[in-house]
């Protein structure tokens, strides 16, 4: 059973906007299709462009429950899917001395001793659920094999209990910063969405929404400067999140316009490497923005 959260692409855009997430037509369309088709959504793009926030916005817009699996190097099946409560099992074994091993084994491998982790929790959930598999590219390749079963048929096999199939499919979002290439098998199971840096007009609207009180002309200048920085050969270009942080910084400082002094004193909000700051200071032409 799929969720059927949204009735149209326009409804996706409107409901996400109500949460503070301004979706481009491509984002709204792909979210609608993922919901309508019951397919996982793989969202790829640079850090700070709103991939994780998209899952959170869908959660808020639909009133669903968010279940998050944060991936990292070394995450394994026990942390992602389930594990057994070994301490409790040991106590049960100790208390059941004198019973046959078959009786004890049947008991200790039952629901009472099962510790579900995010993937199993999402599969078993009977309420509307958004499953966020965040930074999938940071997980080891072996974890992808686990995801293939879970996301292919939305089911999980626990050898001691059998196969557990979702009665209500979670709206599933996988995010990736593309630090490594995900397998083609995993990609085939998903709809794909690339989120890059927004166009200037959309980013200006985002800044205006997230930083109320900022002068419109200053917001436009902020977005143009950030666009100029992204065109430079920097180690780490500013994300949308850093654009918003810079706008908040300028508002806190009471700046009403961008001049060389203000920009130089606050570049550390946008750029996080000294060589980037030096390069930006040398190449940035404020008269052009």
C-alpha positions as CSV (number, residue, x, y, z in Angstrom):
1,X,0.0,0.0,0.0
2,X,1.4,3.4,-1.0
3,X,0.9,6.6,0.9
4,X,-0.8,8.8,-1.6
5,X,0.2,11.9,0.3
6,X,-0.2,14.3,-2.7
7,X,-2.8,14.8,-5.3
8,X,-0.8,16.8,-7.8
9,X,2.5,18.4,-8.5
10,X,1.1,21.8,-7.7
11,X,-0.1,20.5,-4.3
12,X,3.4,19.2,-3.6
13,X,4.9,22.7,-4.3
14,X,2.2,24.4,-2.2
15,X,2.4,22.1,0.8
16,X,6.2,22.1,0.8
17,X,6.2,25.9,0.6
18,X,4.0,26.1,3.6
19,X,6.8,24.4,5.6
20,X,9.3,26.9,4.3
21,X,10.8,24.7,1.6
22,X,10.6,26.4,-1.9
23,X,10.7,23.5,-4.4
24,X,11.6,24.0,-8.0
25,X,9.3,22.4,-10.6
26,X,11.7,19.5,-11.0
27,X,11.7,18.8,-7.3
28,X,8.0,19.0,-6.9
29,X,7.4,16.8,-9.9
30,X,9.8,14.1,-8.7
31,X,8.4,14.1,-5.2
32,X,4.9,13.7,-6.6
33,X,6.0,10.8,-8.8
34,X,7.9,9.0,-5.9
35,X,4.7,9.3,-3.8
36,X,2.3,8.2,-6.6
37,X,4.5,5.3,-7.8
38,X,5.6,4.2,-4.3
39,X,9.3,4.4,-5.4
40,X,12.3,5.4,-3.3
41,X,13.7,8.8,-4.2
42,X,17.5,9.1,-4.6
43,X,18.5,12.7,-4.1
44,X,22.1,13.6,-5.1
45,X,23.9,16.9,-5.0
46,X,26.5,18.9,-3.2
47,X,26.3,19.5,0.6
48,X,24.0,22.2,1.8
49,X,21.5,22.4,-1.1
50,X,18.6,21.0,0.9
51,X,18.6,17.3,0.3
52,X,18.0,16.3,3.9
53,X,15.7,19.2,4.4
54,X,13.5,18.0,1.5
55,X,12.8,14.8,3.5
56,X,12.0,16.8,6.6
57,X,9.7,19.1,4.6
58,X,7.8,16.2,3.2
59,X,7.5,14.8,6.8
60,X,6.1,18.1,8.1
61,X,3.8,18.7,5.1
62,X,2.2,15.3,5.4
63,X,2.2,14.9,9.2
64,X,4.1,11.7,8.9
65,X,6.7,10.2,11.2
66,X,10.3,10.7,10.3
67,X,12.6,7.7,10.7
68,X,16.2,8.5,9.9
69,X,19.2,6.2,9.2
70,X,22.3,8.3,9.3
71,X,25.0,6.5,7.2
72,X,28.7,6.5,8.0
73,X,31.7,4.4,7.4
74,X,31.2,1.2,9.4
75,X,27.4,1.2,9.7
76,X,26.3,-2.4,9.5
77,X,23.2,-4.5,9.5
78,X,22.8,-4.4,13.3
79,X,22.7,-0.6,13.3
80,X,20.6,-0.3,10.2
81,X,18.2,-3.2,10.3
82,X,17.9,-5.0,13.7
83,X,19.8,-6.8,16.3
84,X,19.0,-9.1,19.2
85,X,19.0,-8.0,22.8
86,X,21.9,-10.2,23.9
87,X,21.9,-9.1,27.5
88,X,18.2,-9.9,27.9
89,X,18.6,-13.2,26.0
90,X,21.4,-14.2,28.4
91,X,19.2,-13.5,31.4
92,X,16.4,-15.6,29.9
93,X,18.8,-18.5,29.3
94,X,20.1,-18.3,32.8
95,X,16.5,-18.2,34.2
96,X,15.5,-21.1,32.1
97,X,18.0,-23.6,33.2
98,X,16.5,-27.0,33.2
99,X,14.4,-26.3,30.1
100,X,15.2,-28.0,26.8
101,X,17.4,-25.9,24.4
102,X,14.6,-26.1,21.8
103,X,12.2,-24.3,24.2
104,X,14.8,-21.7,25.2
105,X,15.9,-21.0,21.6
106,X,12.3,-20.5,20.5
107,X,11.7,-18.1,23.3
108,X,14.9,-16.0,23.0
109,X,14.5,-15.5,19.3
110,X,11.0,-13.9,19.6
111,X,9.7,-10.4,19.3
112,X,10.4,-9.8,23.0
113,X,14.1,-9.9,22.3
114,X,14.2,-8.1,19.0
115,X,15.7,-4.6,18.8
116,X,14.4,-3.0,15.5
117,X,16.7,-0.3,14.0
118,X,15.6,2.3,11.4
119,X,15.0,0.1,8.4
120,X,13.0,-2.5,10.2
121,X,11.1,0.1,12.2
122,X,10.0,1.9,8.9
123,X,9.0,-1.4,7.3
124,X,6.8,-2.4,10.2
125,X,5.3,1.0,10.8
126,X,1.5,1.1,10.2
127,X,1.4,4.9,10.4
128,X,2.4,7.3,7.5
129,X,6.2,7.3,7.6
130,X,9.1,9.1,5.8
131,X,12.2,7.0,5.8
132,X,15.4,9.0,5.4
133,X,18.6,7.2,4.5
134,X,21.0,10.1,4.8
135,X,24.4,10.3,3.2
136,X,24.0,6.8,1.6
137,X,27.4,7.2,-0.2
138,X,29.2,7.2,3.2
139,X,28.1,3.7,4.0
140,X,30.1,0.6,2.9
141,X,29.2,-1.2,-0.3
142,X,27.8,-4.1,1.7
143,X,25.1,-1.9,3.1
144,X,23.8,-1.4,-0.4
145,X,23.0,-5.1,-0.6
146,X,20.8,-4.7,2.5
147,X,19.1,-1.7,1.0
148,X,18.4,-3.7,-2.2
149,X,16.1,-6.1,-0.4
150,X,14.5,-3.4,1.8
151,X,13.8,-1.0,-1.1
152,X,13.1,-3.5,-3.8
153,X,10.0,-5.1,-2.2
154,X,9.8,-3.1,1.0
155,X,10.4,-6.2,3.0
156,X,12.9,-7.6,5.5
157,X,13.9,-11.2,6.2
158,X,14.6,-12.0,9.8
159,X,15.8,-15.7,9.7
160,X,14.3,-16.5,13.1
161,X,11.0,-14.8,12.4
162,X,10.5,-15.0,8.7
163,X,9.8,-12.3,6.1
164,X,8.3,-9.0,7.2
165,X,6.5,-7.1,4.5
166,X,5.4,-3.5,4.8
167,X,1.6,-3.0,5.0
168,X,2.1,0.7,4.3
169,X,5.2,1.7,2.3
170,X,7.2,4.5,3.8
171,X,8.0,7.5,1.6
172,X,11.7,6.8,1.2
173,X,14.4,9.4,0.5
174,X,18.1,8.4,0.1
175,X,20.5,11.3,0.0
176,X,24.0,11.3,-1.5
177,X,26.8,13.8,-1.8
178,X,28.3,11.6,-4.6
179,X,31.5,11.0,-2.6
180,X,31.5,7.6,-4.2
181,X,29.4,6.0,-7.0
182,X,26.3,4.1,-5.8
183,X,25.6,0.8,-7.5
184,X,23.5,0.6,-10.6
185,X,21.3,-1.9,-8.9
186,X,20.4,0.5,-6.2
187,X,19.9,3.4,-8.6
188,X,17.5,1.2,-10.7
189,X,15.2,0.8,-7.7
190,X,14.9,4.6,-7.2
191,X,13.7,7.7,-8.9
192,X,16.6,10.1,-9.3
193,X,16.7,13.7,-8.4
194,X,19.8,16.0,-8.7
195,X,19.6,19.1,-6.6
196,X,22.2,21.7,-7.5
197,X,22.6,25.3,-6.5
198,X,19.3,27.1,-7.2
199,X,19.0,29.7,-9.9
200,X,19.4,33.3,-8.7
201,X,15.7,34.2,-8.5
202,X,14.8,31.1,-6.5
203,X,17.8,31.5,-4.1
204,X,16.7,35.1,-3.6
205,X,13.2,33.9,-2.7
206,X,14.7,31.4,-0.3
207,X,16.8,34.0,1.4
208,X,13.8,36.4,1.7
209,X,11.7,33.6,3.2
210,X,14.4,32.4,5.7
211,X,15.6,35.8,6.7
212,X,12.6,38.0,7.2
213,X,13.5,41.6,7.8
214,X,16.4,41.6,5.3
215,X,16.1,44.4,2.8
216,X,15.1,43.2,-0.7
217,X,18.0,44.9,-2.5
218,X,20.5,43.6,0.1
219,X,19.1,40.0,-0.4
220,X,19.6,40.4,-4.1
221,X,23.2,41.5,-3.6
222,X,23.9,38.6,-1.2
223,X,22.7,36.1,-3.8
224,X,24.8,37.8,-6.6
225,X,27.9,37.7,-4.5
226,X,27.4,34.1,-3.6
227,X,26.9,33.3,-7.3
228,X,30.2,35.1,-8.1
229,X,32.0,33.0,-5.4
230,X,30.6,29.8,-6.9
231,X,32.0,30.7,-10.2
232,X,35.5,30.8,-8.7
233,X,37.8,27.8,-8.4
234,X,37.5,27.3,-4.7
235,X,38.1,24.3,-2.5
236,X,34.5,24.6,-1.1
237,X,32.0,26.9,-2.7
238,X,29.2,28.3,-0.5
239,X,26.1,26.2,0.0
240,X,22.5,27.5,0.2
241,X,22.7,27.0,3.9
242,X,25.7,29.3,4.0
243,X,24.0,31.9,1.9
244,X,21.2,32.0,4.5
245,X,23.8,32.2,7.4
246,X,25.5,35.1,5.6
247,X,22.2,36.9,5.2
248,X,21.5,36.5,8.9
249,X,24.9,37.7,9.7
250,X,24.4,40.9,7.7
251,X,21.0,41.5,9.4
252,X,22.6,41.0,12.8
253,X,25.3,43.5,12.0
254,X,22.7,46.0,10.8
255,X,24.3,46.2,7.3
256,X,22.1,47.9,4.8
257,X,24.5,47.4,1.8
258,X,27.4,45.4,0.8
259,X,30.8,47.2,0.7
260,X,34.3,45.9,0.6
261,X,34.8,46.2,4.4
262,X,31.6,44.3,5.3
263,X,32.3,41.5,2.8
264,X,35.9,41.0,3.8
265,X,35.0,40.9,7.5
266,X,32.3,38.3,7.0
267,X,33.7,36.1,4.3
268,X,34.4,33.4,7.0
269,X,30.7,32.8,7.2
270,X,30.6,31.8,3.5
271,X,34.1,30.2,3.0
272,X,35.7,27.7,5.3
273,X,39.3,27.6,4.0
274,X,41.8,30.4,4.3
275,X,43.1,30.0,0.7
276,X,39.5,30.3,-0.5
277,X,39.1,33.5,1.5
278,X,42.4,34.9,0.1
279,X,41.4,34.0,-3.5
280,X,37.9,35.5,-3.1
281,X,39.3,38.7,-1.6
282,X,41.6,39.1,-4.6
283,X,39.1,38.2,-7.3
284,X,35.7,39.4,-6.1
285,X,34.5,42.5,-7.9
286,X,31.9,44.2,-5.7
287,X,31.2,46.8,-8.3
288,X,29.9,44.0,-10.6
289,X,27.5,42.7,-8.0
